[in-house]
Amino acid sequence: MAKARKKISDQEDEISQLIKQVLGLQAEKAKLLKDAQVKKSHAEQMATLQRRAHRAEEEHARLKQTIERLELKIAEQVNAKQAELLDAVLIAAMGGPAQTQVGTGGGGSNDHSPWNDKDKKIGVKRG
């Protein structure tokens, strides 16, 4: 009987050690699962960041094209204004825009002009 008790005690010790090993393995499994989840989470975060970076690059390219189109429009408008200003400067340098000059046409005055009648009454001689 003492041998049986000894054998039972030894088996209980062995079972206790096996339980400790199982608990240790379960803790290690839990740690590995957590690490795997963290790695998966990191991988998902990296994938999300890569998608965001790609979208940002596409948006940057679209904005760059928009800016280039706007710069061309502005350059065209500035060129048009510069041309208008240059025209204005050239016109001003030539004495202003062409205007019809009233009363300076050819032929000069003649004796039949109404203002000549006034001069004749006063006695002014024209020569």
C-alpha positions as CSV (number, residue, x, y, z in Angstrom):
1,M,0.0,0.0,0.0
2,A,2.8,2.4,0.7
3,K,4.1,1.7,-2.7
4,A,0.7,2.5,-4.2
5,R,0.5,5.7,-2.2
6,K,4.0,6.6,-3.4
7,K,3.0,5.8,-7.0
8,I,-0.2,8.0,-6.6
9,S,1.8,10.8,-5.1
10,D,4.3,10.6,-7.9
11,Q,1.5,10.6,-10.5
12,E,-0.1,13.6,-8.8
13,D,3.2,15.5,-9.0
14,E,3.6,14.5,-12.6
15,I,0.0,15.7,-13.3
16,S,0.7,18.9,-11.4
17,Q,3.8,19.5,-13.6
18,L,1.8,18.7,-16.7
19,I,-0.9,21.2,-15.7
20,K,1.8,23.8,-15.2
21,Q,3.3,23.0,-18.6
22,V,-0.2,23.2,-20.2
23,L,-0.9,26.6,-18.5
24,G,2.5,27.8,-19.7
25,L,1.8,26.6,-23.3
26,Q,-1.6,28.3,-23.1
27,A,0.0,31.6,-22.0
28,E,2.6,31.3,-24.8
29,K,-0.2,30.6,-27.3
30,A,-2.1,33.6,-26.1
31,K,1.0,35.8,-26.4
32,L,1.7,34.4,-29.9
33,L,-1.9,35.1,-30.9
34,K,-1.7,38.6,-29.6
35,D,1.6,39.2,-31.4
36,A,0.0,37.9,-34.6
37,Q,-2.9,40.2,-34.1
38,V,-0.6,43.1,-33.6
39,K,1.4,42.2,-36.7
40,K,-1.8,41.9,-38.6
41,S,-2.9,45.2,-37.3
42,H,0.4,46.7,-38.3
43,A,0.1,45.2,-41.8
44,E,-3.5,46.6,-42.1
45,Q,-2.3,50.0,-41.0
46,M,0.6,49.9,-43.4
47,A,-1.8,48.9,-46.2
48,T,-4.2,51.8,-45.3
49,L,-1.3,54.2,-45.2
50,Q,-0.1,53.1,-48.6
51,R,-3.6,53.5,-50.0
52,R,-3.7,57.0,-48.5
53,A,-0.3,57.9,-49.9
54,H,-1.4,56.7,-53.3
55,R,-4.6,58.8,-53.2
56,A,-2.6,61.8,-52.0
57,E,-0.2,61.4,-54.9
58,E,-3.1,61.2,-57.3
59,E,-4.7,64.3,-55.8
60,H,-1.3,66.1,-55.9
61,A,-1.0,65.3,-59.6
62,R,-4.6,66.6,-60.2
63,L,-3.9,69.8,-58.3
64,K,-0.6,70.3,-60.2
65,Q,-2.5,70.0,-63.5
66,T,-5.1,72.5,-62.3
67,I,-2.4,74.9,-61.2
68,E,-0.7,74.6,-64.6
69,R,-4.0,75.3,-66.4
70,L,-4.7,78.3,-64.2
71,E,-1.1,79.6,-64.8
72,L,-1.7,79.3,-68.6
73,K,-5.0,81.2,-68.3
74,I,-3.4,83.9,-66.2
75,A,-0.5,84.1,-68.7
76,E,-2.9,84.5,-71.5
77,Q,-4.9,87.2,-69.6
78,V,-1.6,89.0,-68.7
79,N,-0.4,88.8,-72.3
80,A,-3.8,90.2,-73.5
81,K,-3.6,93.1,-71.0
82,Q,0.1,93.7,-71.9
83,A,-0.9,93.9,-75.5
84,E,-3.7,96.4,-74.7
85,L,-1.3,98.5,-72.6
86,L,1.3,98.4,-75.3
87,D,-1.4,99.6,-77.8
88,A,-2.4,102.4,-75.5
89,V,1.2,103.4,-75.0
90,L,1.9,103.4,-78.8
91,I,-1.3,105.4,-79.5
92,A,-0.4,107.9,-76.8
93,A,3.1,108.2,-78.2
94,M,1.7,108.9,-81.6
95,G,-0.4,111.8,-80.2
96,G,-3.5,109.9,-79.2
97,P,-6.2,108.0,-81.2
98,A,-7.1,109.2,-84.7
99,Q,-9.9,111.7,-84.4
100,T,-11.9,113.6,-87.0
101,Q,-10.8,117.2,-87.0
102,V,-13.7,119.5,-87.5
103,G,-13.2,122.7,-89.4
104,T,-9.7,122.0,-90.5
105,G,-10.6,120.6,-93.9
106,G,-9.1,121.9,-97.1
107,G,-10.2,124.9,-99.1
108,G,-9.5,127.5,-96.5
109,S,-11.8,130.5,-96.1
110,N,-13.4,132.4,-98.9
111,D,-15.2,135.7,-99.3
112,H,-18.6,134.0,-98.9
113,S,-18.0,132.8,-95.4
114,P,-20.3,134.4,-92.8
115,W,-17.4,135.6,-90.7
116,N,-15.9,137.5,-93.6
117,D,-19.0,139.6,-93.7
118,K,-18.4,140.9,-90.2
119,D,-14.8,141.8,-91.1
120,K,-16.0,143.7,-94.2
121,K,-18.4,145.8,-92.1
122,I,-15.6,146.8,-89.6
123,G,-13.2,147.6,-92.4
124,V,-10.6,144.9,-91.8
125,K,-8.7,144.0,-94.9
126,R,-7.7,140.5,-95.5
127,G,-5.0,139.8,-97.7
